[in-house]
Amino acid sequence: MYSKVGLLFSLTGTTSITEKWQCEAARLAIQEYDNGEHTIETVVRDICSDPLKSAQEAEQLAKEGVKIFIGCYTSACRKAILPILETYDCLLVYPTLYEGRECHPHVFYTGEVPNQQVHTLLDYLTNQYGNRVYCIGTDYIYPRETNEQVQTYLYEREGMVVGERYVPFGQQKFYDILEDIHLKKPDAIFSTLVGKSIISFYQDYKRMGFNPEEIPIFSPITKETEIAAMGSEYGAGHYGSASYFQSLSNALNTEFVNKFHRFAGGKQVISSVMFNTYLGTRLVIDSICKVKSEDHRRILYDLSGQTFDTACGKIVVDADHRHLARPVKIAKALSNGQFDIVWDSEENIPPKPFKLKTMESDRVNEIVLEAWGRISEEALLVLSQRGKILYMSKKAIELTEFREGQTLTKRALQHLRQCFQVNSYETNDQHLYLLKRKTKQVSIDSPFSFGRVQTWSENYRQELEVARLASQSVANVLILGETGTGKEVIAQMIHEQSDRNHGPFIPINTGLLPKDLVASELFGFADGAFTGAKKGGAVGKFEAAHGGTLFLDEIGDMPLELQVVLLRALETKKIVRLGETKERAVDVRIIAATHRNLAEEIAYNGSFRSDLFYRLNVLSVMIPPLRERSEDIEHLCQQLLQEFTVLYGQGPSQVSKEALQVFIQYHWPGNIRELKNVLERAFLLAGKENQQIETIHLPNVLMGYYHRKEHRPKSIKNYEKKLIEQALLETKTVTEASERLGIARSTLYRKIKEFDLTI
């Protein structure tokens, strides 16, 4: 049998310390099956710790026929390839510990989930050292969501997080944070740093004279590979948790360690994520050989419920097919770089990827809520008496911006009631809220206006309220939105409505400037500052905007090294021209804009500084894409047609109802800029003889999308119904039919009821 397996690991990048050895562990497992009976082709791709590259490489391999993928260390990379897995019907073996709250049908999770690893580590920490904890992590999803659970855990035990700090990927200096730790004197440090930052933090910790016997570091991430990279003397005395450690003393582990060393050609240390990679790869390939298929449904069904003897003990593939029940250990790092086991669960801890609460007294309610949340399509929030979110169903997460563990203020609850129809139910110590979206009732005669910008969209109105507030303040503003949504227009409106409206409005697109010219454009330059410099020097944009507003468009594309210089200018309100040493005071209000998700750029790519982000993001305005405010399209069309009439002279003055319907149905990837281009083309094609724009004047791409969208829902619904009918006819039970269809039994029951089918 022939199989082709894609390995997606960061061989370079911020997390390559760990991932390059995970890749070797996967290659070892594959080599053991690549014999005369089974031929396995391995294709390795370097994803560089970049979610976008992960998706690109995965799609390219999927097009080449790869059905099985292994890798993606960060959650961002994993989430980036989920659509690829769905489109090409592939399976990902995800071998890394993660934050939970996911159970994707195309993913086999062989890493630990929080209830197996984080909660056990916190139990040991509080019992042995105390319940005053300082949290430090890399600024992305896993550390932030994990630390929410730390907050919840400590609150239940009358403890507290005495400090919480996040740093960008690759952060190298920690003296200021360690000084803060020294002042706050926690009982222990809980670290969710990843990659190269781990090395610097542990080294700075020792250099500043901290003692692990007094304030130890507990980390679910720091393992043998990281300690080897930093030097064993820096890791000694600190703690980690996992189901596997290289120091485990049993015959199966001795065999595995020797085998890996022979394969790697040296005494490379082995960590839990490496073992989980090896284990997941072996389990899946063994199943492929057994069922003689690469279909992910057959593989996961075959693995479901099976028990395996491994180097870390007996593990069981849980009934939901996608996670492992496993024993967990807590270990203390030794001076030789290995770990000494100080606690062992001995028995398997079942995986609970959706678990947030940790107290056993809440177990029954939690199980009921989790089960209900999986089968229900309603949005449910459960709050404590103090307003803390104890549980959110999947639909509630989709509809709101809240997160479990967050405490809602009275104002937040009022806002919730304004946006949703809320049915509330009281229990002894909890509040249950069922949420449904309110039907928007916006009068067509009363658009909301902010300067020259008008909207009928409730979502956009709320953002424009923030823009109006920004115009009345001196705070820096960050405008977010897709390309073409009109970010510069909003920036101009904020300037024109502010006290600085008599000063200049200076826009600059930092994304279009050559890297070596950004500094000179922003700060100016002196005579002879560089080859080709204008004689006499020149004033930069900061000085040109003195007394007014400087609009930094596409700030997310600014080179990382120049972000430091910009940050200093914002903090000191002084600039230095290139070629000079003299500081010049500037009075400038900054409005920045970008189409990028800067939080993700900070967390996953390390391409934007978190300190600059928080300096710019005092007030933020999120412009919704045009497809999310279709109620504005008719008004925008009328405005644009009036502009074209002034520009070109006589022409159509309105859009026909059918053409308007096409505009409303279209998804507008280019937003208002694309609408303007399409409408201008239609205006010219219609000519002076037509009073309105018809569908014949619209480009084929709009009409094709319109016709596909009109017919697709009905055909898909019928196709879905026929598939279910066929599965029910050809199987004996609903369970068997659900397995054939690859959906949960509860989902199948709901579909049977929806289509009024007979079992």
N, C-alpha and C positions, 0 to 999 in steps of 0.2 A: 504494500500500500504506500502511496506517495502523499506527503503532506508538505505544505509550505507555511512556515511560521514567521511572523514579523515581530522583531524585538524592538520596542520603542523605549530607549533609555538615553539619558543625558550623559554622553561621554565627555562633553565639555559643558561649561556653565556652572552656576552657583551650587547645584546639588550633585555634581559629578563625583564628589568624594564617595558617595554611597552608591550612586546608580551604575557606575562603570563596573563595580563588583557584583551588583545584581545581575547585570548583563552576563557576566562570566558564569554565575550560578545557573542562569537559564540555559546557557550554551552547554554546560556540563550535563544537565538533565536531558537535553535533546540528544546529545552525543550517545547517551546510554541506550537510546531507542533506534538510533540510525544504524541499522544492520541490514543484512540481506533481505530480511522479511519486510522491514519497514524502511522506507527512504524518506528522510525529513530534510527539506531544504530550509536553511535558516537565513533570513534577511535582516540585517541589523541597520537601524537608522538612528542617527544622533539627533535627538529632539531639542537639545541645548536649553533645557528648562523653560521652554517657550511653548505655551498652549497653542498658538497659531501654527507654529512649525509642527507640533504634534499632530494637529488635524490635517495639515497638508501631507505629511509623510504617511499617515494612516490611510488617507483617501487614495493616494497614489498606489500604495501596496494593495488596497482593497480592489482597485481597478485591475491590478495584475493577478487577482485571484486569491489573495491571502484571506483566509477565514478566521485564523487564530492569531491574536495579538497578545503579547506579554509585556508588561511594563507600565510606564506613566507614573512616576514617583509622586508628583504633587497632585492634589485634587483638581487644580486648575487644568492640568494636562489631561487628567482622566475625563473631566467634564467636557473638555473641548472635543474629544473624539466620540462621545456618545452618539451624536447624530450620524457619524460615519458608520458606527456599529449597526445602527438601526437601518440605515439606507441600504447597506450591503449585506445585512444579516450575518454579522460577524460576532465573535466572542472575544472579550478581553479578560485575561488573567491579571487581576490587580493585586500585587503582592505587598502593599505597603499599609501600615497602620493609617487610619483616616478618621475623620470627625463624625462618621456615621450619617444618619438622616438620608440614606440612599439605599435602594435595593433594586438596581436596574436589571431587567431580564437578560441583558447581553453581557453582564459582568459577573465573574467569579472572584469574590473577594477572599484572598487568603491571608491578609494582614489582620491585626487585632483591631477591634472596635473599642470605643471609650469605656463601656462597662466592663470589658475584660482587662483593660490596661490602665486607664487613667484612674478609675474609681478605686482599684486595688492599691495603686501607688499612693493615692491620697489617704486611704485607710491607714497604711503603714506610716506615712509621714506624720499624720496627726497623733497617732498612738505613741510614736517613738519620740517626737520632737516638739509637738505643740500645734496649735491651730491658727497661728499668725503667719501668713504666707505672702511672699513677694513674687509676683508673676512677671516674667519677661519672655517675650516671644518675637518672632519675625512677623512683620505686618502683612498677614494674609489670613485666609479663612480658617485654616486648621487651628492656629494658636488662639484666635479670637473666640471661636466657638468652644474650644476646649476650656478656655479660661472662664467662659460663662458657666460651665459645669463646675469648675473650681469654686466660683462664687456661690453657686447653689449648694454645693456640698458643705462649705464652711458655714454658710448661713444656718443650715440645719443643725450644725454642731456648735452654734454660738461662737464660731470663729470669725475671721475676717481676712480679706486681702488688704494688706497694709500698703501695697503699691502695685501698679500695673503699667508696664512700659512696653512699647513695640518699636522695632527698628526696621529699616529697609533691608532687603536681601543684601548679603555681603558686607554688612556693617562690621567695621574693624576696631572701633574704639568704644570702650564701655566704662571709662573712668568716672564719668558724671553719673551714670546709673549706679555704679558700685558705691559711689559716695552717698547717693540717696539711700541705698540699701543699708549702709553703715549707720546712717542717721536714724532710720526707721526700725532697725534691729528686729527683723522677722525671725521666726523660729526656723524657717527653711525657705529656699528659693525654688520655685517651680518654673522650669525652663522649657519653652517650646520653640527655641531657636533652631534653625535648620541650616545645613550647608556650612560654608566657611565661617559664618559668624560664631558657630559653636566653639571653634578653635580659639578665636580671639577672646571670647568671653571667659572661658575657663582659664586661659593664660593670664588675663588681666586680673581675674579673681585672686589667683595665687600671688601675683606680683604686688597686689595691694595689701597682702598680709592676712587675708581671710582664712579661717580655719574650718575645714569641713566637719570637724567634730562639734563645732558650735553652730554654724549656719551652713548645712550641706545643700547641694544642688540636687534636686530630683527632676529627672527628665524621662519622658516616654520615648524620646528620639535619640538621645546620645547613647551610642553603642560602641562595640569594639572598633569599628572602622574609624569613627570620629576620634576616639581616644588614641588610636595609633597615629592619626594625623596630627593631633595636638601635642603628643608626648605623654606617656603613661603617668609621669609625675604630676601632671596637671589634672588628670582625671581621678586619681586615687582618692578614695574617701567619699565619693559621690555615688548617687543611686540611679538605677534604671529599672524598667520593667518590660517584660516580654514573655512570650511562651518559650523562646529559645535563647540560650547563651552558649557560646563555644565551649565553656568550661563544664558543661553537663557531663557527668560521669556515667556513661552507659555504653554498651557495645555498639548500638546503632549509631550513636554520635561519633564514637571513635572511628568507625568505618567511614562515616560521611566526611569527617575532617580530613582524614588521610587521603580519601578519594579526591577531595577538592584541592588539596595541596599538590597532589600529583598532576592534576589537570592544569592548575594555575602556574605550576613550575616554581613554587616557593612557599614560604610559611605565612602567606597572607592571612590576617585575622578574618574571622567569619562572624557576621552579625545576624540578628533575627530577620531583617528584611531580605538578606541574602538567602537564608534558609527558607523563608516563606516563598521566595521566588522559585527556588529549586523545587520545593514541595508542590506549589501550584502547577508548575510546568509538568512535573511528573504525573500528577493526578490527571490532568487534562489529556496529556498525550497517551497515557495508559488507557483512558476511556475511549479515545479516538481509535486506538488499535483494537479495543474490545468491541465497540459497536460498529466499527468500520465506516465511520461517518464523521464529517466535520460540522454537522448541524448542531448548533449550540443547545437546542432543546433536548436532543437525544443525549448529548454529553452530560448536561446538568441533571437530567432525569436519571441517568445511569449512576451518577455520583451521589445523588440524594440519599441520605440516611446511612451511607457507608462509613465504616470505622476503619481507621488505619493506624498501625503501629509505626511511630516515627521517632526520630532522635529526641523530640521534646515530650514524648508520651503519646497516649492514644488521642487521636483527634477524630471528630465526627463531622461530616458534611450535614448541616442542619436541614430540616424538612423543607425550608424555603429555597433550598438548592444553592444558595449563593454565599453563605458565610460558614465559618468553621467554629464548632465548639471545641475548646482546647483548655489544657491546664496553663496557668500563668505563674511566673516567678518574679520576685523582686530581688535584685542583686546589688552588691556594693563593689565598686571598682577597686581593684588592687593595684599595687605599685608595678606589677608586671604587665598591665594592660588588659588583664582578664577580669572576670567578675566572680565574686563569691556569693552564692545563693543564700539569702537571709530569710526568705519566706517563699513557700510553695503552696499553691492552692490544692495540689495533688489531684483533686477531681476536676473534671472539665467545667469551665464557666461557659454557659450558653451565650451565643452572640445576641445582643439586643441593640441593633444599630440605631433605633429610634428612641432609645432610653435617655432621659435627661435627669429625672429624679433618682436619688440614690437610696433613700430610706426604705427599708423593707415594709414598713407600715403602709406605704403607698402602692405596693406591688399590684394588688388586685385591681385598683382603679386604673393604674397605668396600663395593664394588660387589656382591660376592657376598652379604654380610650384608644389605644394603639390599633386594636382590631377594628373598632368602629371607624377610625380615621382612614383605614385602608380601603374599606368597602363603601364608605359614604362619600357623596359628592358635595356635602354641605360644608360650610366654613364654621369651625368650632374653635372658640378660645376658652380656656379654663384659667381663671385668675384666683390667686390667693386673696385673703382678706386685706392684705397690704397692697394689692394691685399687681403682684408679680405674676407674669405669664408662666403657668405650670405646664401647659400643653397647648399645641396648635395642630389642627389637622392640616393635611396637605393643601386643601383649598384655602384655608385661612392664611397660610404662608404665601400663596399665590396672590391673594387679594390685598394683603396689607404689607407694610414695610416693617412689621414687628418681628421680633425673634424670641424664642423661648429663653426665659431667664431675665428678660427685660421687665422693669417695673413701669407701669403706665400711670402717668399723672392724671389728675382730674381733667386737665386741658386735653390730654391725649384721648381720654374716654369721650369727652364732648365731641372732639373731632371725629371719632369713630362713629358716633351716633349721627353726625351730620352727613357722613359719606355712605353709611349703610343703614338698612333697616335692621334693627337689633332686637332680638328676642332674648331676654335674660331670665335665668333660672337660678335660684339660690339654694345652696346646700348648707350644711352646718358650718363649714369653714372655707367654702369655695364659691365662686361665681362662674356660671356657664353662660357664654354668649354665642348665639347662633346668628351669623351675619349673612345678609343678602344685599346685593347692590341695589341702591335706590335707582328708580327710573329717572333719568335726567329730565328736568322740566325747566328748560331755559327759553325765555321769551325771545322770539325771533326779532322783536322790535327793540331789544335792550341788550346789545352786545356790551361786553366789558372792554373798556378802553384804557390804554396806557400810552400816552402820547399818540403817535400815528398808528399804533398797533391795536387791532381790535380782535376779539374772539368771542365765539359762542360756546367754546369748550370749557367745561367746568375745571378740568385738570389744568389747562393752560391758564385759566383765570387765576387759579391758586398760585401758579408760578409767577404770573405778572404782578400779583399782590406782593410777592417777595421782591420783585424788581422795583416796585414803587417804594417799598420800605428801603431798599438799597439806595434809591435816588435821594432819600432824605437823611442818609447817614454818610459817614466818611470812611466806612469799612471797605476793605478790598472785596471784590466780587468775582466769583468763578461762574461762568456760563457754560453749561454742558448741553450737548445735543448733537445729533447726527449732522453730517455734512449737508449743507443746503437748507437748514431750518431757520436761518436768519439770526444767527448769534450776534453779528455786528450791528444789526438793526436794533436789537434790544440794548446793546452796549451804548449806542448813540442815544436811545431814549432815556437811559439812566443818566447819561451825561447832561442831556438837555433839560431834564426835570430836576437836576441838582443845583446846588449853590455855585457850582463851578461852570455853569453854562456860558459864562462870559469868557472863560478861558478856552484854550485849544482842545480839540479832540484829536489825538494822534493815534491812528491805527498802524500796526505793524504785524505782518504775518511771519512769525518766527519760524514756521515750517518751511517757508520758501527761501529763507536766507541761507547762503552758503555757510558752512560751519565756521569758517575762519573770519566771517564778516559780522557775525551776530553781535560780538562785543563792541565793535566799532560803531555799528548801527545804533545800539542801545545807549552807549555811554559816550560816543564821540571819540575823536582822536586829535592828537597834537600834530603840529607841523613836523613832517619827517618820521612819523611813528612807525611807518612800514613802507616798503617799496611800492611806489605808485600812489601814495597817500596825497590827497589834495593839498596844495600849498596853502599854508596858513591854518591847516587843521579844519575840523568841522564839528558842529554841535550834534550830539546824539539825540535820540528820541526822548530820553528822560528830560534833558534840558529843554527840548522843544515843547514838551508837554507841561512845563512849569506853570503852576496855577490852574491847570486843567486836568484832563484825563488821558492816561496812556492805555490803549487797548492792545493787549498782547494776544493776538489770535494764534490758534494752534500751539498753545504753550506746551502741550504734551510732546511735541516734536523737538523741543529745545535740547541741545546736547547736554548730557549730564554734568560735564565739567563746568559749563557756563551757568547752570542752575545755582551753584554755590555763590557765584558773583552776583546774580540777580537777588538771591536771598539776602545777601549782605546789604545791597542797595535798599531793599524793602525795610530791613531792620534799622539801618542807620539814617535813612533818607538822605544819603550822600552818595555821589558817584565820583569815579576817577576816570578821566579820559585816558585812552591808550597813549602811552608815551609820556604820561605825566605822573606826578606823585601827589599833586594837590587835590584835596577833596573839595567837591562843590556841593553845597546844599541844594536839594530840589524839593519842591512841594508838588507832589504828583499823586493823584488817585489812580490806583491800578484796577483795571477790569481785565480779566483773562478769560480765554475761551478755548475749548478743545472738543473734538469729537471722540477722543479716547476716554476709556474708563481709567482715570488716574489711580483709583484705588487698586485696580488690577495691575496697572503698570508698576506700582510700588511693590505689590505683593509677589507677582509672578515673574516679571521681567527685570526688576531692579533698575528700570530705566527712568524713574522719576523719584525725586527726593520726597520723603514723607514730610520733612520739616517745611519745605517750600509749599507742598500741597496744603498743609494746615494754615500756613501764612496767607495763602491766596483764598482759601475756602472759608472765609469768615461768613459770607453770605453766598449761597449758591442758588442759581436759577437753572432748572432743567427744562429745556424746551422740548415738548413732546414731538415726535415725528408726525408728519402730515397724515399718515395712515391712522393715527390715533386721535385725530381731531377732524374727522371728515365733515363735521358740521360747519367748518370754516371754509370749505372749498368753494362754495358758491360765491361767498363774499370776496374771496381772494380773486376769483375769476373776473368779477366785475371791476375790482380795482385795477387788475392788470390790463383788461381791455381798455379802460380809460387811459392808461399810460400809453398803450399802443396807438390809440387814436390821436393822442397828442404828438407821438413820434412819427407816425406814418400818414396821418390824415384819416379820411373816411374809411370805415370798415365795419365789420359786425360788432354790434353793441351788446350782445348777450350770447349765452350758450344754451343750446336746445336741451330739453329735459332728458332726452336719451343720451346725449353726449355728457351731460352732467352726471348721469347715473354711471357712465363708464368711468368718469373721473373719481367718483365716490368709491367704486369697487376696486380701483387700481391701488397697488401697494406703495407707490411712489418712493422707490429707494433713494432718489435724488432730492426728495422733499420739495420745498417751494421753488428751489432753483430749477428742478426738472419740470415742475408745473408751468413755470414761466416760459421755459424753452418750448414745451409742447404747445402752449397756448399761442405763443408768438408765431410758431410755424403754421398753426391752424388759422390764425388771423390773416396771414399773408396768402395762404391757399384759398381761403374763402373769398378774398378780394372785396372790392367795393360794392359789388352787386348783391351780396348776401347780408341779410340783417342779423343772422345768428350763425354760430358755429355748429355744424352737424357732425355726425359720426364719420362721414366720408372724409372729413378734413383731419381726422385723427390718425396718428401713426399705427402701423400694424401691431406693434408690440402691446399697445393698450387694448386694441380690439381683441387680439388673440387671448390676452389675459382675462378680459371680460367674459368671453365666451367659455373659456375653460372653467372659470369660477362659477358661472351660471349653471353649468351642467354637472360639475364634479360632485357636489353633495349628494344628489339623488342617486347617481350611479354607484358611489362608494357605499351608501347606505344599503342599496339593494345587494351589492356584492357581499357586504358584511353579513346580511341576513341569509343569503344563499350559502355562504361558508358555514354558518352556524347550523343551518338546517341539515346540510350534508354531513357535518360532523356528528350531529345527534342521531341521524339515520344509520350511520356506519359504526357507531359505538354502542355499548350496552349501558353505560352509566354516564352521568353528568361529569364525574371526576375524569373518566377516560376521555370524554369529549373536550374538557378544558385542557387536558395535557396535550391532546392533538393540536388544539388551536394555539397553545402557548400562552394562555391567559389564566388568571386565577378563577377558581370555581365560583367565588362570590360575584366576580365580574360577569361570568357566563349566566348565572341566575338573573342578574340585572338585565342582561341583553335579551334573555328569553322573555322576561316580562315586558321589556320595551317593544319587542317585535311581535308580542302576543303569540308565541310559539307553543306548541304542545310537546311535552316531554314523553 
